Amino acid sequence: EALQADLNVSLSRMKQQLPAYISARDVEAQTRDEYLQRAKYAFDHQARVLFETLAAEEQKHFVLLSLLVELLNQEPVAPQHLRSSPWDVSQLDDTLYDSPGR
C-alpha cells in the first residue's frame, strides 16, 4: 500500500515548526558525516559497508528534511505545491540519495 501525504495538515502550524525541521536536518547531516568518517577509517569490510549504509539512510532523511524546509520557506505555501514534483515524495527514488554531499 502506497503512503499518501495528508494534505489537510495545517501548513501554518508546520511553518511554526520550521526551526525544529532545520535543526533536525542539521543533525541528519552531522550524523551522516560521522558515519562516512567512520566508514573511511574502518578496517573491517563489513563495518565499512555498515557505516556506508547508515550514512545513506541519514542522507535520505537529510534530503527529505531539506525539501520540507525549502517548501515551507516558499511564499505562499499551498497544498497544490505538495502534489507536484519535487514535493511529491512518491516520485523520489534512491538515485536522489546517492550523493551524501548534497
N, C-alpha and C positions, 0 to 999 in steps of 0.2 A: 504494500500500500504506500503510495507516494505521500510525502509530507506536504501539507498545504499551509501557507502563511495565513495567519489570522489578520485580515485587513481591517478589522474593526478595532484593533488596538489603538489606544489614544496616542496619536503622534505627538501631541503637546507634552504628554507625560514622558514619552520616550526622549523628547528633546531635553527635558529637565534632568534626565539621567545621562546626558552626553558626557559629563566629566568622568562618570564611572565607566562608560564604554571606552573612553580614551585611556584611562588607567588600565583597564583590562587588556586593551590592545598592546600597550607598552609592556605589560607583564608577559604576554604571549611572545613578544619579540625577544625579550630578555631570556626567557626560558628556552626558546628556540636556539638562540645564540649559545647558551650554556650547553645544550645538548650537542650542537655542532662542534663546540670546543672539546667536549669530552670524547666525541667520535674521532676527532683529529688525533688525539693522544691515546686512544685505546690500543692496547697491544693485542688483544684478542679479537679475531674477526667477528665473532658473534656479538661481542659487546659493541663493536663499531656499528654493525648493522642495527642493533637495538637502538643506539643513540641517534643514528640517522633516521630511523623510522619514527622515533619520538619527535625529532626535530621537524619532520614532515607534517606530523599531526599538529604541532604547535603552529606551523606555517598556515595550515588550513584555518585555524582559529583566528590568526592574525589577519588573514585576507578577509574573512567574513566580518570581523570587527571593523576593519578599515573601510569596507564597503558601507557598513552601517553608519559609521562616523561621517563619511562623505555624504551619504544620503541625508542625514539629519542636519548637516551644515548647509544644505541647499534651501533656498527660499523660493516659493513656499514648498513645503513637503506635502504632497498629495498622494492618496492611496494609489492612483494610477501609475505613479512612478515605481511602485513596488511590483507592478505587473510586467514591466518591460526591462529588458537587459540594460545594464548589468545587475539590476536589483532582483531579478527573478533567479533565486538560488537554485532552482531546478535546472537551470542552464549551466551551472558550474560543474566542472569535472576536475579530475586530478591534474590535468595539464596546467590548470591555473596555479596550482600549488607547487609546481616543480622547482621554482626559483626561490630559495629561502631568503635571498637578499631583497625581495620585492618590498 
